[in-house]
Amino acid sequence: MSTRKNICLTITSLAIGGAEKQCLLLAKALQPYHEVFVVIIKPQPRHPGHLAMIAEAKIEHHYLRGNPVRRIRDFAALLKKKKATLIFSFLPADNFYAAIAGGIAKTPFKAGGIRNDRMHLLKALMLRFLHNRILDFSISNSFAGARFFIENGFCPEKMLVVHNGISINTPPISRPPKPEIVIASAGRFVPQKDYETALKSIARLKEICPPETKIRYRIIGFGPNENLLRSQVEKYGLQAEVALIVNPGDMPELYRQADIYLCTSTFEGLSNTIMEAMAYSLPVVATRVGDNEQLVVHETNGFLTEIKDFQAIAQHLQALALSHADRIRLGQAGYEHLKLNFSYEAFQKQYLQIVERISSP
């Protein structure tokens, strides 16, 4: 290992979300070897889980305040003061701030982040300009994302892929059989997650499962489509089966209580919530988007379907709901697959190699 570098990580806010979690995980992974500080563009919102991680890992962090001009000015001044040699950013907004402030401060290396396998046109055009003209490289958390953006004009020589990492803190779980099957989904209440297809799947599952099999579906998260989602629950007559759990305080306990994890996203990068579900030994039913195929091995630790195919999703959920043995077998296979291929240690090693490679003379 070479000399310690001064590394800045930047994220838009500490809202609940996968990018925010990966930013803090990277800070934790790098700080034994380098001087690391995190810059948060917006002081609110602040999720308690992220604050707890910052406190536990003793991560140095700074909030920017004021209008965008003041934030860029203060960000650049902080980069100069800290003599930062490398910036990692994660989301389009913080890619923009890091690129501009890093340019003003003459930070030698600036790395953007790509967290999905597609993007709104205007955001994609802005990010393409930053990637091709200002940033030194971008890191996609999925091969699918890297392919999509390269096909849409992003310089391929400046594109890297590093999958998300996860700290696995629990042993594999073997849940006892029970008459009530709990299916869980977690994520923002936004169109990308396609919860209407999930609800249609649950409605179909009610029709094809024996009456004695009680199904409960928990949708965990927050977001602008909360009221729409509640109306869709009523539309499909699922008030007795579906619960929305908004901004929960104890996600680990909700994963422990679940029996099956469901992801109906229409696009993704590498899903943090699927990884978290696998860390709690849950079998997964997911759409074939992003790098979900890297996580879910079809018929080995879960099932993959095409987007919006609620009939196939319901059939896979039925197979798992009616077989305790399959839920345990697939859930434990997922746990082992995650531990072998997506561990915190593998994530840490890849980023340390990137730092070493790009900052060496």
MIVO-568951 format. One line per field, with one value per residue (C-alpha): residue number from 1; residue in one letter; chain; x, y, z. Coordinates in pm, 1 decimal, padded with zeros to 6 digits, always signed. Example, Ala and Ser with C-alpha at 12.3 -4.5 7.8 and 13.67 -1.06 7.14 Angstrom:
BEGIN
num = c(1  2)
residuo = c(a  s)
cadena = c(A  A)
px = c(+01230.0  +01367.0)
py = c(-00450.0  -00106.0)
pz = c(+00780.0  +00714.0)
//
This chain:
BEGIN
num = c(1  2  3  4  5  6  7  8  9  10  11  12  13  14  15  16  17  18  19  20  21  22  23  24  25  26  27  28  29  30  31  32  33  34  35  36  37  38  39  40  41  42  43  44  45  46  47  48  49  50  51  52  53  54  55  56  57  58  59  60  61  62  63  64  65  66  67  68  69  70  71  72  73  74  75  76  77  78  79  80  81  82  83  84  85  86  87  88  89  90  91  92  93  94  95  96  97  98  99  100  101  102  103  104  105  106  107  108  109  110  111  112  113  114  115  116  117  118  119  120  121  122  123  124  125  126  127  128  129  130  131  132  133  134  135  136  137  138  139  140  141  142  143  144  145  146  147  148  149  150  151  152  153  154  155  156  157  158  159  160  161  162  163  164  165  166  167  168  169  170  171  172  173  174  175  176  177  178  179  180  181  182  183  184  185  186  187  188  189  190  191  192  193  194  195  196  197  198  199  200  201  202  203  204  205  206  207  208  209  210  211  212  213  214  215  216  217  218  219  220  221  222  223  224  225  226  227  228  229  230  231  232  233  234  235  236  237  238  239  240  241  242  243  244  245  246  247  248  249  250  251  252  253  254  255  256  257  258  259  260  261  262  263  264  265  266  267  268  269  270  271  272  273  274  275  276  277  278  279  280  281  282  283  284  285  286  287  288  289  290  291  292  293  294  295  296  297  298  299  300  301  302  303  304  305  306  307  308  309  310  311  312  313  314  315  316  317  318  319  320  321  322  323  324  325  326  327  328  329  330  331  332  333  334  335  336  337  338  339  340  341  342  343  344  345  346  347  348  349  350  351  352  353  354  355  356  357  358  359  360  361)
residuo = c(m  s  t  r  k  n  i  c  l  t  i  t  s  l  a  i  g  g  a  e  k  q  c  l  l  l  a  k  a  l  q  p  y  h  e  v  f  v  v  i  i  k  p  q  p  r  h  p  g  h  l  a  m  i  a  e  a  k  i  e  h  h  y  l  r  g  n  p  v  r  r  i  r  d  f  a  a  l  l  k  k  k  k  a  t  l  i  f  s  f  l  p  a  d  n  f  y  a  a  i  a  g  g  i  a  k  t  p  f  k  a  g  g  i  r  n  d  r  m  h  l  l  k  a  l  m  l  r  f  l  h  n  r  i  l  d  f  s  i  s  n  s  f  a  g  a  r  f  f  i  e  n  g  f  c  p  e  k  m  l  v  v  h  n  g  i  s  i  n  t  p  p  i  s  r  p  p  k  p  e  i  v  i  a  s  a  g  r  f  v  p  q  k  d  y  e  t  a  l  k  s  i  a  r  l  k  e  i  c  p  p  e  t  k  i  r  y  r  i  i  g  f  g  p  n  e  n  l  l  r  s  q  v  e  k  y  g  l  q  a  e  v  a  l  i  v  n  p  g  d  m  p  e  l  y  r  q  a  d  i  y  l  c  t  s  t  f  e  g  l  s  n  t  i  m  e  a  m  a  y  s  l  p  v  v  a  t  r  v  g  d  n  e  q  l  v  v  h  e  t  n  g  f  l  t  e  i  k  d  f  q  a  i  a  q  h  l  q  a  l  a  l  s  h  a  d  r  i  r  l  g  q  a  g  y  e  h  l  k  l  n  f  s  y  e  a  f  q  k  q  y  l  q  i  v  e  r  i  s  s  p)
cadena = c(A  A  A  A  A  A  A  A  A  A  A  A  A  A  A  A  A  A  A  A  A  A  A  A  A  A  A  A  A  A  A  A  A  A  A  A  A  A  A  A  A  A  A  A  A  A  A  A  A  A  A  A  A  A  A  A  A  A  A  A  A  A  A  A  A  A  A  A  A  A  A  A  A  A  A  A  A  A  A  A  A  A  A  A  A  A  A  A  A  A  A  A  A  A  A  A  A  A  A  A  A  A  A  A  A  A  A  A  A  A  A  A  A  A  A  A  A  A  A  A  A  A  A  A  A  A  A  A  A  A  A  A  A  A  A  A  A  A  A  A  A  A  A  A  A  A  A  A  A  A  A  A  A  A  A  A  A  A  A  A  A  A  A  A  A  A  A  A  A  A  A  A  A  A  A  A  A  A  A  A  A  A  A  A  A  A  A  A  A  A  A  A  A  A  A  A  A  A  A  A  A  A  A  A  A  A  A  A  A  A  A  A  A  A  A  A  A  A  A  A  A  A  A  A  A  A  A  A  A  A  A  A  A  A  A  A  A  A  A  A  A  A  A  A  A  A  A  A  A  A  A  A  A  A  A  A  A  A  A  A  A  A  A  A  A  A  A  A  A  A  A  A  A  A  A  A  A  A  A  A  A  A  A  A  A  A  A  A  A  A  A  A  A  A  A  A  A  A  A  A  A  A  A  A  A  A  A  A  A  A  A  A  A  A  A  A  A  A  A  A  A  A  A  A  A  A  A  A  A  A  A  A  A  A  A  A  A  A  A  A  A  A  A  A  A  A  A  A  A  A  A  A  A  A  A  A  A  A  A  A  A)
px = c(+00000.0  +00126.8  +00111.9  -00218.0  -00433.1  -00680.5  -01010.3  -01345.7  -01674.7  -01983.4  -02354.4  -02663.4  -02813.9  -02841.7  -03191.4  -03273.4  -03144.8  -02890.3  -02651.3  -02632.2  -02560.1  -02289.4  -02124.2  -02089.7  -01982.3  -01705.0  -01592.7  -01569.8  -01381.5  -01122.3  -01048.5  -00817.3  -00583.6  -00649.3  -00766.2  -01136.0  -01408.9  -01768.6  -01937.3  -02317.7  -02469.9  -02799.9  -02820.1  -03168.0  -03306.6  -03091.4  -03188.7  -03116.3  -02951.7  -02701.6  -02627.1  -02567.4  -02325.5  -02135.2  -02108.2  -02007.1  -01739.1  -01630.7  -01662.8  -01560.0  -01843.9  -01939.4  -02276.2  -02303.0  -02561.3  -02707.5  -02778.3  -02597.9  -02332.2  -02243.0  -02235.8  -01996.9  -01775.7  -01764.4  -01712.9  -01414.9  -01267.0  -01296.6  -01128.5  -00839.0  -00812.2  -00809.9  -00572.1  -00803.1  -00648.7  -00959.2  -01337.3  -01590.6  -01952.7  -02261.1  -02575.0  -02631.7  -02661.2  -02346.2  -02166.2  -02237.3  -02121.1  -01808.8  -01716.5  -01751.8  -01604.9  -01329.5  -01244.1  -01224.6  -01009.1  -00794.1  -00851.9  -00640.7  -00897.1  -01277.1  -01494.2  -01866.8  -02121.4  -02390.8  -02652.7  -02907.9  -02916.2  -03099.0  -03176.1  -03406.9  -03284.8  -03192.2  -03002.5  -02826.9  -02717.0  -02582.0  -02403.2  -02259.1  -02109.6  -01956.3  -01826.9  -01674.8  -01543.9  -01481.3  -01474.0  -01171.7  -01390.9  -01730.7  -01808.1  -02124.6  -02258.5  -02378.9  -02259.4  -02605.4  -02568.2  -02221.1  -02344.1  -02643.0  -02445.9  -02158.8  -02416.7  -02547.2  -02221.1  -02028.0  -01654.8  -01593.6  -01231.1  -01348.8  -01614.0  -01549.1  -01782.5  -01778.9  -02074.5  -02224.5  -02094.8  -02268.5  -02165.0  -02316.0  -02362.4  -02597.4  -02562.7  -02795.8  -03154.3  -03379.9  -03734.4  -03991.0  -04302.7  -04607.3  -04959.1  -04909.3  -04659.8  -04505.7  -04382.1  -04177.7  -04062.1  -03845.8  -03765.1  -03879.3  -04243.1  -04162.3  -04269.0  -03937.0  -04031.6  -04361.2  -04554.5  -04875.2  -04739.8  -04650.8  -05006.6  -05151.3  -04925.1  -05052.7  -05413.7  -05347.0  -05165.5  -05478.8  -05676.8  -05442.0  -05338.2  -05545.6  -05780.3  -05588.8  -05267.8  -05270.5  -05070.4  -04940.2  -04752.7  -04544.6  -04423.1  -04146.5  -04012.2  -04115.9  -04167.1  -04391.0  -04624.9  -04743.6  -05100.7  -05117.5  -04992.7  -05259.9  -05528.2  -05391.8  -05415.9  -05786.7  -05824.6  -05715.3  -05907.2  -05595.6  -05659.0  -05651.6  -05332.0  -05114.9  -04945.6  -04738.2  -04456.8  -04323.6  -03970.4  -03923.2  -03675.8  -03577.7  -03525.7  -03336.9  -03639.7  -03867.4  -03636.9  -03635.4  -04015.6  -04045.6  -04051.0  -04008.2  -03863.9  -04024.3  -03870.7  -04079.1  -03854.7  -03861.2  -03493.9  -03212.1  -02837.2  -02744.8  -03023.7  -02922.2  -03252.7  -03220.3  -02874.1  -03012.3  -03290.3  -03037.9  -02827.4  -03132.7  -03169.0  -03479.7  -03561.6  -03614.1  -03859.1  -03731.8  -03762.0  -03484.6  -03341.8  -03005.4  -02766.7  -03037.2  -02912.9  -02583.6  -02769.5  -03061.6  -02965.7  -03292.9  -03432.8  -03124.3  -03177.6  -03491.9  -03678.6  -03646.0  -03931.4  -03981.8  -04101.4  -04478.2  -04539.6  -04761.3  -04887.0  -04536.9  -04451.2  -04764.1  -04676.9  -04326.7  -04463.9  -04715.9  -04440.9  -04249.7  -04556.2  -04661.0  -04316.1  -04137.6  -03849.6  -03796.9  -03804.8  -03530.6  -03323.8  -03333.9  -03289.4  -02977.0  -02836.8  -02882.5  -02703.1  -02402.8  -02401.0  -02402.4  -02129.3  -01905.8  -01947.9  -02063.0  -01893.5  -01769.6  -01413.8  -01448.0  -01598.8  -01318.0  -01047.6  -01181.5  -01194.8  -00849.5  -00716.2  -00885.1  -00731.4  -00391.2  -00415.5  -00546.2  -00335.5  -00000.8  +00248.6)
py = c(+00000.0  +00343.3  +00656.1  +00770.9  +00980.5  +01253.8  +01126.9  +01304.9  +01119.8  +01322.4  +01240.5  +01455.4  +01393.1  +01132.5  +01028.7  +00659.6  +00490.2  +00259.5  +00521.5  +00691.1  +00360.7  +00271.6  +00612.2  +00559.3  +00197.5  +00315.3  +00577.2  +00304.7  +00075.9  +00335.8  +00515.1  +00249.0  +00317.1  +00679.9  +01012.9  +01020.1  +01280.4  +01289.6  +01600.1  +01606.9  +01854.8  +01903.9  +01895.2  +01739.9  +01476.4  +01267.7  +00904.6  +00773.8  +00460.7  +00665.2  +00888.0  +00578.3  +00439.6  +00770.7  +00772.6  +00406.6  +00428.8  +00779.9  +00913.7  +01276.1  +01457.0  +01808.6  +01956.3  +02223.4  +02498.6  +02791.4  +02836.1  +02630.4  +02897.9  +02909.6  +02530.3  +02502.1  +02776.8  +02615.8  +02269.9  +02391.5  +02568.2  +02249.6  +02043.8  +02290.2  +02297.5  +01917.8  +01888.5  +01627.5  +01418.8  +01216.9  +01265.0  +00981.7  +01087.0  +00871.4  +01043.5  +01290.5  +01594.7  +01521.6  +01426.2  +01782.3  +01944.9  +01727.0  +01798.2  +02176.1  +02216.2  +01967.9  +02163.1  +02491.1  +02330.3  +02155.5  +01818.6  +01575.0  +01293.3  +01314.6  +01001.3  +01010.9  +00747.0  +00563.5  +00380.2  +00260.8  +00090.2  +00384.4  +00749.8  +01036.2  +01199.5  +01539.6  +01385.4  +01146.4  +01433.0  +01630.0  +01324.3  +01241.3  +01590.5  +01556.9  +01206.0  +01288.0  +01640.7  +01695.9  +01373.4  +01146.0  +00836.9  +00707.7  +00400.3  +00207.1  -00034.1  -00267.4  -00406.7  -00333.5  +00033.3  +00055.6  -00100.8  +00133.0  +00452.2  +00350.7  +00275.9  +00628.8  +00811.9  +00779.4  +00733.5  +00360.2  +00406.2  +00611.7  +00364.3  +00124.7  -00128.6  -00202.7  -00383.9  -00268.1  -00426.7  -00534.0  -00607.0  -00942.8  -00934.8  -01228.2  -01605.9  -01779.9  -01791.6  -02099.7  -01977.9  -02220.1  -02304.6  -02090.0  -02047.6  -01679.3  -01603.8  -01255.5  -01113.3  -00793.8  -00523.6  -00225.4  +00090.6  +00437.3  +00487.6  +00590.4  +00463.2  +00279.9  +00025.9  -00060.4  -00147.8  -00174.2  -00490.1  -00618.0  -00555.3  -00727.9  -01023.9  -01039.4  -01019.9  -01309.8  -01500.2  -01475.9  -01642.4  -01936.6  -02015.4  -02246.2  -02055.0  -02174.0  -02002.5  -01650.9  -01397.4  -01070.8  -00818.4  -00538.1  -00246.8  -00068.5  +00273.0  +00629.6  +00859.5  +01084.7  +00806.7  +00705.4  +00826.8  +00669.9  +00342.9  +00348.5  +00403.7  +00109.9  -00113.9  -00026.6  -00065.3  -00429.7  -00501.6  -00579.7  -00374.4  -00688.6  -00824.6  -00517.4  -00284.7  +00020.2  +00072.8  +00426.0  +00521.0  +00223.4  +00240.8  -00126.4  -00271.7  -00580.2  -00689.6  -00648.3  -00869.5  -01128.0  -01132.1  -01182.2  -01516.1  -01400.8  -01087.8  -00933.9  -00678.6  -00559.7  -00273.9  -00171.8  -00072.0  -00099.0  -00092.3  -00349.5  -00362.2  -00289.1  -00414.6  -00751.9  -00783.5  -00698.4  -00954.4  -01221.7  -01134.4  -01236.2  -01565.6  -01465.9  -01626.9  -01358.1  -01308.9  -01026.0  -00874.4  -00933.8  -00579.6  -00420.7  -00673.1  -00866.5  -01176.3  -01135.2  -01160.4  -01392.3  -01723.2  -01846.2  -02151.2  -02162.6  -01878.3  -01727.1  -01658.5  -01399.4  -01274.0  -01017.3  -00674.2  -00636.7  -01012.6  -01036.7  -01383.2  -01534.7  -01344.1  -01482.9  -01837.2  -01810.4  -01657.3  -01941.8  -02204.7  -02046.0  -01979.9  -02346.4  -02497.2  -02423.5  -02648.0  -02447.9  -02118.0  -02241.2  -02399.3  -02099.5  -01849.8  -02017.8  -02056.3  -01681.5  -01610.5  -01816.8  -01661.7  -01312.6  -01394.1  -01541.4  -01273.4  -00944.2  -00920.2  -00601.6  -00733.3  -00777.5  -00428.5  -00278.9  -00455.3  -00330.2  +00032.5  +00018.8  -00114.0  +00173.9  +00430.7  +00271.1  +00248.8  +00594.4  +00791.8  +00623.8  +00826.4)
pz = c(+00000.0  -00095.6  +00116.0  +00259.0  +00026.9  +00117.7  -00021.7  -00033.6  -00071.4  -00151.3  -00141.8  -00198.1  +00148.1  +00423.3  +00317.3  +00341.7  +00027.3  -00127.8  -00265.5  +00073.6  +00243.3  -00010.2  +00033.8  +00407.8  +00361.7  +00128.5  +00381.2  +00644.0  +00403.1  +00300.8  +00626.4  +00776.1  +00481.2  +00381.7  +00521.8  +00437.5  +00478.2  +00353.8  +00212.1  +00226.0  -00019.6  +00165.2  +00548.1  +00543.3  +00555.0  +00787.8  +00837.8  +01190.7  +01052.4  +00854.0  +01151.9  +01364.4  +01104.3  +01094.9  +01473.5  +01501.2  +01230.6  +01340.0  +00986.0  +00941.0  +00765.0  +00658.1  +00554.7  +00286.1  +00334.8  +00146.0  -00223.2  -00491.6  -00551.6  -00182.5  -00163.0  -00457.5  -00311.9  +00033.7  -00116.6  -00323.5  -00019.1  +00186.1  -00086.7  -00091.3  +00287.8  +00308.8  +00009.9  -00140.2  -00416.9  -00511.1  -00500.0  -00520.9  -00585.9  -00626.3  -00759.4  -01047.1  -00817.8  -00621.6  -00945.4  -01059.9  -00735.5  -00718.0  -01079.8  -01047.5  -00697.6  -00777.4  -01091.4  -00898.8  -00628.5  -00890.4  -00724.0  -00931.9  -00966.7  -00978.4  -00999.2  -01072.5  -00982.3  -01181.5  -00975.7  -01234.7  -01573.2  -01732.8  -01658.8  -01753.1  -02076.8  -01932.1  -01641.7  -01877.9  -02105.1  -01809.1  -01673.9  -02017.2  -02040.6  -01693.4  -01763.9  -02101.7  -02031.4  -01658.7  -01457.0  -01478.6  -01470.2  -01354.6  -01147.5  -01231.9  -00972.4  -01249.0  -01580.4  -01722.1  -01632.0  -01782.5  -02108.6  -02132.8  -02078.7  -02307.3  -02579.6  -02524.2  -02580.6  -02252.1  -02306.8  -02246.0  -02140.4  -01842.6  -01722.6  -01432.7  -01269.3  -00897.2  -00748.7  -00421.1  -00105.0  +00212.7  +00568.6  +00665.6  +01040.8  +01098.1  +01060.4  +00812.7  +00934.8  +00930.8  +00987.5  +01132.9  +00929.5  +00998.7  +00857.4  +00770.8  +00492.3  +00497.8  +00165.4  +00184.4  -00057.1  +00037.5  -00152.9  -00243.0  -00340.7  -00698.2  -01045.1  -01095.0  -00825.2  -01003.5  -00690.6  -00892.5  -01056.8  -00709.3  -00590.5  -00896.9  -00817.9  -00460.3  -00580.8  -00818.9  -00543.6  -00325.2  -00603.5  -00658.5  -00301.1  -00079.7  +00154.7  +00460.8  +00337.7  +00478.4  +00277.8  +00417.7  +00203.3  +00356.8  +00144.2  +00333.9  +00241.6  +00169.5  -00124.7  -00332.3  -00450.4  -00104.0  -00154.4  -00501.1  -00355.6  -00084.5  -00347.8  -00550.4  -00244.4  -00230.1  -00607.0  -00587.2  -00265.9  -00063.6  +00251.1  +00468.6  +00315.1  +00253.5  +00502.0  +00411.7  +00660.6  +00615.6  +00729.0  +00962.9  +01246.8  +01252.8  +00905.5  +01031.7  +01234.1  +00932.6  +00725.9  +01005.7  +01015.2  +00638.2  +00452.3  +00089.9  -00070.9  -00381.0  -00621.3  -00919.9  -01037.1  -01403.0  -01387.2  -01132.8  -01095.6  -00834.7  -00578.6  -00219.0  -00084.0  -00259.0  -00105.9  +00237.7  +00196.8  +00097.3  +00402.2  +00608.9  +00418.4  +00224.2  -00111.8  -00375.2  -00659.8  -00880.9  -01224.7  -01475.2  -01473.7  -01403.8  -01251.6  -01067.6  -01251.6  -01065.9  -00734.3  -00804.6  -00965.4  -01114.6  -00931.4  -00706.7  -00461.0  -00609.5  -00930.9  -01209.7  -01427.3  -01699.4  -01590.0  -01529.5  -01561.3  -01254.4  -01351.2  -01344.5  -01026.4  -00857.8  -00963.6  -00815.6  -00496.1  -00474.7  -00509.5  -00221.8  -00007.4  -00025.9  +00039.6  +00365.5  +00255.7  -00065.7  +00121.6  +00354.5  +00074.9  -00158.4  +00124.9  +00255.7  -00097.8  -00143.5  +00182.6  +00073.1  -00276.2  -00124.6  +00124.4  -00144.1  -00412.2  -00257.4  +00080.1  +00242.5  +00205.0  -00173.5  -00204.1  +00005.2  -00195.4  -00531.0  -00418.4  -00261.6  -00592.6  -00778.1  -00544.3  -00585.9  -00963.8  -01051.2  -00805.0  -00869.7  -01076.9)
//
